Amino acid sequence: MSNRDKLELEYEDEDSGEILERIKEGGRLMSLARRMRDGDFEVGDEMKDDNFVEEIVLCQVLTNSVEVQVNEQRSLGIAIYGPNFSWINHSCSPNACYRFSVSGSELEMNYDESKLRIFASGEETVLKTWVCDESKLNNGICGYGPKIIVRTIKPIKKGEEVCIAYTDLLQPKGTRHSELWSKYRFNCCCWRCSASPPTYLDRVLQENADAHIEESKSSSDDYFYRNEAYKELINCMDDIISEYLSDGNPESCCEKLESMLTRSLQEEQPEEEQSLANFKLHPLHHLSLNAYITLASAYKIHANNLSALHSRTDDPISEVFELSKTSAAYYFLLAGVTHHLFLSESSLIAIAAHFWISAGESLLNLISNPMWNSSLNRQPANLISSSLLCNRWNKCMLMEKLEMDLVFCQSQSKSRLLEFEEISQSFLGCLSKILPPVWTFLIHGHRYFKYIKDPIDFSWLGITKNHNLKESQALQGSTGVGSSYFGRTSCCCRCEVREGIDEQKTSILQLGVHCLLYGGYLTTICYCRDCYLTSYVKNLLCQVDKQGC
Ligand SMILES: C[S@@+](CC[C@H](N)C(=O)[O-])C[C@H]1O[C@@H](n2cnc3c(N)ncnc32)[C@H](O)[C@@H]1O
């Protein structure tokens, strides 16, 4: 499918007009290049308008290509895979996800960095490409480059359509729809988009946490005023993030984003900021999520920059320590928020897995900060004390099970769903013991976090869940785990609250390893045991072991 006709029909629409112009220009240049290559070029040909085939090719690329990402760090470019993949439609509550796989030998042997080059605005941009190995040619089609693997993430009934996500599922419905329309030319009618009342996920992603005034009961002025405040917040955040991307100054970005988040939650507002005050940004809101993602990484980059600047001094820098603590707190909050949302929409499993792993990694990084040793005249820097690890941080039954599952690929005796329910409950049980002191330590004195009453259980927000039949069915068919956290979850493990410096480090380590193993466990469900992300988790866990015992 190329959607070429739809683009032509929608020419009136401003966006489509621009896209169509660019397709026409691209098609003209491609056909010109073809004629020159074939020696079939005469003066005046450059003005010819018979580029239909080239235009179709470009439209097919727009409609069917996917961004190829073989690891977390960077994207390799875009690719079009065969019909087995390209024919899969989209849903905002998909039952499948995909990942790319490339073997180490493939990366080393077939990866020729010099093959394809393009020039853009005077600067040379090098595109990497896989070189076709003649011996692998199979009827003219060669199987080189990363493989794409589609995997189910929900039970799929016979005859039911398999769908994947073309867009970010944590965006509100309006944003998803305009993105799907401008890129793919269709209006999504999946059950999540058609749900009435809207699903819990769609409601919280956009809900104003201020007093719940129903649209019909509020005055039109009030509604208008809030809408304006919402647009103002979006513009303000976009400006801060674009400024950060262009000037690369994490310090100013953190300062501005946090003032924005904090101001939107303050009860008393200066008069000139009244419109922002009218829109409360609760932590499950999609704008808060965008802000947390930027803040978690900006704090980490700021800490790394500062530590590189002082790399020659032996003294550890307390500011680096504080920045790393805040970065870990944001990663943890992101894990808590996405986990909460995942429990109501199971297709968010890969996102939740990703943030649990990032939270675990940032907590382990914090443990190896030299500041722990200096202020207390402890053992050599950068080493997690071996007594700490020989103690094996009182590894609980859940950790032992998850480690066996991840590292030794132990076979399961139960259904995946039953096992998931048990593991998730035990995980929340462990967190209810280890997290409170660690969270207090991470957020101490921070102006924004004092508004976050709990980073895992968001019942304090007072946003009630729907009784949408399809939603509860989806839940039963997938996670089935309630979002209860403090108090209500039972835990049979040996995790315990600790006091004192070594104990504090132990609690952070315990929490970090729990997050990594749980994130790794979710990864095995959505991507399988043998993928890049699970190897990444195993490597991090290996480093903990090597540093210690
Ligand atoms: C990658 S192709 C998918 C394969 C396509 N359905 C076909 O038969 O060739 C993307 C295009 O499929 C259509 N499509 C995908 N998901 C859809 C959905 N949920 N509803 C309607 N059309 C959809 C849109 O036209 C979109 O541009």
The ligand as a Gaussian input file, in Angstrom:
#p B3LYP/6-31G(d) Opt

LIG

0 1
 C        2.244000      -0.533000       6.859000
 S        0.755000      -0.429000       5.972000
 C       -0.169000      -1.744000       6.599000
 C       -0.617000      -2.678000       5.554000
 C       -1.860000      -2.265000       4.813000
 N       -3.029000      -2.457000       5.638000
 C       -2.000000      -3.067000       3.503000
 O       -2.929000      -3.831000       3.367000
 O       -1.108000      -2.916000       2.677000
 C        0.087000       0.993000       6.671000
 C       -1.217000       1.411000       6.085000
 O       -2.249000       0.500000       6.424000
 C       -3.435000       1.187000       6.744000
 N       -3.749000       0.931000       8.156000
 C       -2.919000       0.456000       9.101000
 N       -3.538000       0.312000      10.285000
 C       -4.800000       0.729000      10.085000
 C       -5.930000       0.839000      10.940000
 N       -5.879000       0.508000      12.238000
 N       -7.063000       1.326000      10.400000
 C       -7.127000       1.678000       9.095000
 N       -6.091000       1.604000       8.248000
 C       -4.941000       1.128000       8.719000
 C       -3.168000       2.658000       6.496000
 O       -3.562000       3.000000       5.212000
 C       -1.680000       2.750000       6.612000
 O       -1.152000       3.806000       5.867000

